[in-house]
Amino acid sequence: CSDMVYYEKFKKAFGTAFEIKEIGNLEFILQMKVSRTPNSISISQQLYIEDLADQYGLVDAKPKHTPFPANFKYDSVDFTKSNPEEWFPFRNLIGALFWLARKSRPDIFWYVVFLSQFLHCHDAVKWYLAKHVLKYLITTKHFVLKFTKASDGNLKLHAYCDSDWASNVLDRKSYSG
């Protein structure tokens, strides 16, 4: 809080309804590391990504610099039921990737949404693609989501979105918009 008088009033009012304990500045919350400077707040999930790399045996994996293979053919994706004898922890990994995409890594969000369509019919190809996304995260684990204070004190939100229906060769429907 930039105004200590307001902070003390808030703390007193909140303390009348709830028992509170002041333990200092926020450093970790929900598997996210929070770093502050006077003009910015950064969120990182590097430790969580390292834990996932260890959990899926990808600590020493070959680096990937894109979330998906550049030459991947989306029209080759199969929606048929998976072979019950062929088991991969696909759903677990997609859940973990969703957590990352929603909290601190929006750069993988589209790929995770795409792969989540196959929770009921995953196979070795989808498992390879999910691991590719994780390898990309391992390669870029130092990336942070940074929120910077505007120089004039006003909040200016800039958002970009790309809806390209024609490139989705499966059903021509947009994943964002």
Disulfide bonds with the S-S distance in Angstrom:
none
